[in-house]
Amino acid sequence: MIFAENDTDDVASFPIPNVELNNGLKMPIIGLGTSEFHLQNGPTNTAELSKVRGAVEMAIDVGYRNIDTAFYYGNEGEIGEALKKKISEGVVKREYLFINIQLWNTFHRPEHVLQGLKKSLKNLQLDFVDCFLVHMPVGFKFTDEDTKYPADKDGKVLFDAVDHVEMWREMEKAVDLGLAKSIGLSNFNQKQIQHVLDSCRIKPAVLQIETHAYLMQNKLFAFCKANQIVVVAYAPLGSKGRGQVEGTPILHDDPVVEDIATRLDITSAQVLLRYLVERGRCVIPKSTFKPHLQNNLEIFSFALSEDDLGRLDQLDRNVRYFPFEQLRGSPEYPF
Ligand SMILES: NC(=O)c1ccc[n+]([C@@H]2O[C@H](COP(=O)([O-])OP(=O)(O)OC[C@H]3O[C@@H](n4cnc5c(N)ncnc54)[C@H](OP(=O)(O)O)[C@@H]3O)[C@@H](O)[C@H]2O)c1
C-alpha cells in the first residue's frame, strides 16, 4: 500500500495514515463502518439509528475522518446530522472528512444513477461525497425511490440486468458534476471489474469487498493492485456477532488470533485490523462502543512480526459471512 503523507487537521488525537487513490486523493486507511440490521423495505429500527448517530459523533471526536455508509443502511439522515453537529462545533472541517456512500441496486439504470446519488446527498446534507461506490453488481427493478427490495407476488426479488458500463458512465458524470470526488465498486468480481475497466473514462478508485483473515481474496487483491484500485475491507473483524451463515467459525475468537493478541497485550480486533493493513487493505470496522472505536484506531503503535503474519496467512479458508444468498438468481451474482 502506498502511504501518503498525513495532512489531516490536528484536532484528531493522533494522525491516521492515508492511502493515495489513483486520482491523487488521499483516504484515511481506517474508516468507520455503520451498517446495522434492518427490515428490507420497512423503517429502520430507531434505537439503532440513534446509536449510529452517536457512534459517528464519538468516532469523529476520537479521530476518525473516514465514514462509510450506504443508502441501503437507511441511516444517512442520522449520519448527516452527526456530521453537521461536529462541523458546526468546530471539531472537524468538511475538507478533512472522507465520506463514502453506495448506490443501491434499484438505481442501476442510467436514468436513476444521479437520482440515487442526489437522494443520498440530500439525506446526508452534503454537497458532494468523497467516494461514490456501486454497492453491488446485481441490479433490481426500480419501482420507487424507497422500495429497496422490489418483489413479485411470491416475494421473489425482481432483478433488472443493466450493463455495468452504461451505469458507470453516469457514475463518471457524478465526478464531472463535482458531486463525487472518486467513484468505485463494491462486491464486484474480477470479470465484472475488467468489463468496467475496458470501457471507462474514469477508473474505479476503490473496490470495497468482504475481506478478513478467513477470506483474503488474494487473487482479486493482486488484480486490483495491478490496476491501481485500492481495496477496502468490509467486515474486517468477520462481522463479529452477526455472521449470516449458521455454523461458520467466529473469526474474532480464532485461537491463533487470540494467542497473538495475548502475547502482544493487544486485542483480537487489533490483530485482525493490523493484519489487513499489513497486507495492503484499508479497513472500515463498525462499532457503536467508544472503547472499541478507540481501540480500533490504535493499530499504528505496534507491529506484527513476520512469524505472526505468516500464522495469520494460514487462516485463509474461504469463509464468507456475506454470501448474499437472495441474489443468487441473478446472472450478475458475483461469488
Ligand atoms: N459493501 C457491502 O456490501 C458491505 C457489506 C457489509 C458491511 N459493509 C461495511 O463494512 C462495515 C464493517 O462490517 P461489519 O459491520 O459487518 O463488521 P465488522 O466491522 O467486521 O464487525 C463489527 C462488529 O465487531 C464489534 N467490534 C468492533 N470493534 C471491536 C473491538 N475492538 N473489540 C471487540 N468487538 C468489536 C462490533 O460491536 P460493537 O459495536 O459492540 O463494538 C460489531 O459487532 C459495515 O458497518 C459497513 O459499513 C459493507
The ligand as an SDF file (V2000), in Angstrom:
LIG
                    3D

 48 52  0  0  0  0  0  0  0  0999 V2000
  -20.4040   -3.0430    0.7150 N   0  0  0  0  0  0  0  0  0  0  0  0
  -21.0390   -4.0060    1.3480 C   0  0  0  0  0  0  0  0  0  0  0  0
  -21.7640   -4.8210    0.7430 O   0  0  0  0  0  0  0  0  0  0  0  0
  -20.8720   -4.1230    2.8350 C   0  0  0  0  0  0  0  0  0  0  0  0
  -21.3280   -5.2910    3.4800 C   0  0  0  0  0  0  0  0  0  0  0  0
  -21.1290   -5.3750    4.8560 C   0  0  0  0  0  0  0  0  0  0  0  0
  -20.5120   -4.3520    5.5460 C   0  0  0  0  0  0  0  0  0  0  0  0
  -20.1040   -3.2180    4.8900 N   0  0  0  0  0  0  0  0  0  0  0  0
  -19.4570   -2.0900    5.6140 C   0  0  0  0  0  0  0  0  0  0  0  0
  -18.3920   -2.5960    6.3920 O   0  0  0  0  0  0  0  0  0  0  0  0
  -18.5740   -2.2210    7.7420 C   0  0  0  0  0  0  0  0  0  0  0  0
  -17.9340   -3.2160    8.6800 C   0  0  0  0  0  0  0  0  0  0  0  0
  -18.5050   -4.5000    8.5500 O   0  0  0  0  0  0  0  0  0  0  0  0
  -19.4540   -5.1360    9.6670 P   0  0  0  0  0  0  0  0  0  0  0  0
  -20.1280   -4.0300   10.4000 O   0  0  0  0  0  0  0  0  0  0  0  0
  -20.3150   -6.1420    9.0250 O   0  0  0  0  0  0  0  0  0  0  0  0
  -18.4970   -5.9720   10.5930 O   0  0  0  0  0  0  0  0  0  0  0  0
  -17.1200   -5.7540   11.4040 P   0  0  0  0  0  0  0  0  0  0  0  0
  -16.6820   -4.3500   11.3530 O   0  0  0  0  0  0  0  0  0  0  0  0
  -16.2150   -6.8290   10.9660 O   0  0  0  0  0  0  0  0  0  0  0  0
  -17.5850   -6.1360   12.8830 O   0  0  0  0  0  0  0  0  0  0  0  0
  -18.4350   -5.3060   13.6160 C   0  0  0  0  0  0  0  0  0  0  0  0
  -18.6760   -5.9740   14.9690 C   0  0  0  0  0  0  0  0  0  0  0  0
  -17.4500   -6.0320   15.6980 O   0  0  0  0  0  0  0  0  0  0  0  0
  -17.6250   -5.4610   17.0060 C   0  0  0  0  0  0  0  0  0  0  0  0
  -16.3880   -4.7490   17.3350 N   0  0  0  0  0  0  0  0  0  0  0  0
  -15.8840   -3.6380   16.7350 C   0  0  0  0  0  0  0  0  0  0  0  0
  -14.7070   -3.2730   17.2820 N   0  0  0  0  0  0  0  0  0  0  0  0
  -14.4370   -4.1860   18.2480 C   0  0  0  0  0  0  0  0  0  0  0  0
  -13.3750   -4.3580   19.1740 C   0  0  0  0  0  0  0  0  0  0  0  0
  -12.3330   -3.5200   19.2240 N   0  0  0  0  0  0  0  0  0  0  0  0
  -13.4230   -5.4050   20.0400 N   0  0  0  0  0  0  0  0  0  0  0  0
  -14.4720   -6.2630   20.0080 C   0  0  0  0  0  0  0  0  0  0  0  0
  -15.5140   -6.1560   19.1730 N   0  0  0  0  0  0  0  0  0  0  0  0
  -15.5020   -5.1240   18.2870 C   0  0  0  0  0  0  0  0  0  0  0  0
  -18.8070   -4.5240   16.8690 C   0  0  0  0  0  0  0  0  0  0  0  0
  -19.5130   -4.4410   18.0810 O   0  0  0  0  0  0  0  0  0  0  0  0
  -19.5620   -3.0680   18.9550 P   0  0  0  0  0  0  0  0  0  0  0  0
  -20.4430   -2.1050   18.2110 O   0  0  0  0  0  0  0  0  0  0  0  0
  -20.1150   -3.5140   20.2600 O   0  0  0  0  0  0  0  0  0  0  0  0
  -18.1490   -2.5810   19.0760 O   0  0  0  0  0  0  0  0  0  0  0  0
  -19.6620   -5.2350   15.8190 C   0  0  0  0  0  0  0  0  0  0  0  0
  -20.4860   -6.2120   16.4320 O   0  0  0  0  0  0  0  0  0  0  0  0
  -20.0850   -2.1080    7.8610 C   0  0  0  0  0  0  0  0  0  0  0  0
  -20.5030   -1.4650    9.0290 O   0  0  0  0  0  0  0  0  0  0  0  0
  -20.4100   -1.3810    6.5810 C   0  0  0  0  0  0  0  0  0  0  0  0
  -20.1190   -0.0070    6.6940 O   0  0  0  0  0  0  0  0  0  0  0  0
  -20.2580   -3.1040    3.5470 C   0  0  0  0  0  0  0  0  0  0  0  0
  1  2  1  0
  2  3  2  0
  2  4  1  0
  4  5  1  0
  4 48  2  0
  5  6  2  0
  6  7  1  0
  7  8  2  0
  8  9  1  0
  8 48  1  0
  9 10  1  0
  9 46  1  0
 10 11  1  0
 11 12  1  0
 11 44  1  0
 12 13  1  0
 13 14  1  0
 14 15  2  0
 14 16  1  0
 14 17  1  0
 17 18  1  0
 18 19  2  0
 18 20  1  0
 18 21  1  0
 21 22  1  0
 22 23  1  0
 23 24  1  0
 23 42  1  0
 24 25  1  0
 25 26  1  0
 25 36  1  0
 26 27  1  0
 26 35  1  0
 27 28  2  0
 28 29  1  0
 29 30  1  0
 29 35  2  0
 30 31  1  0
 30 32  2  0
 32 33  1  0
 33 34  2  0
 34 35  1  0
 36 37  1  0
 36 42  1  0
 37 38  1  0
 38 39  2  0
 38 40  1  0
 38 41  1  0
 42 43  1  0
 44 45  1  0
 44 46  1  0
 46 47  1  0
M  CHG  2   8   1  16  -1
M  END
$$$$
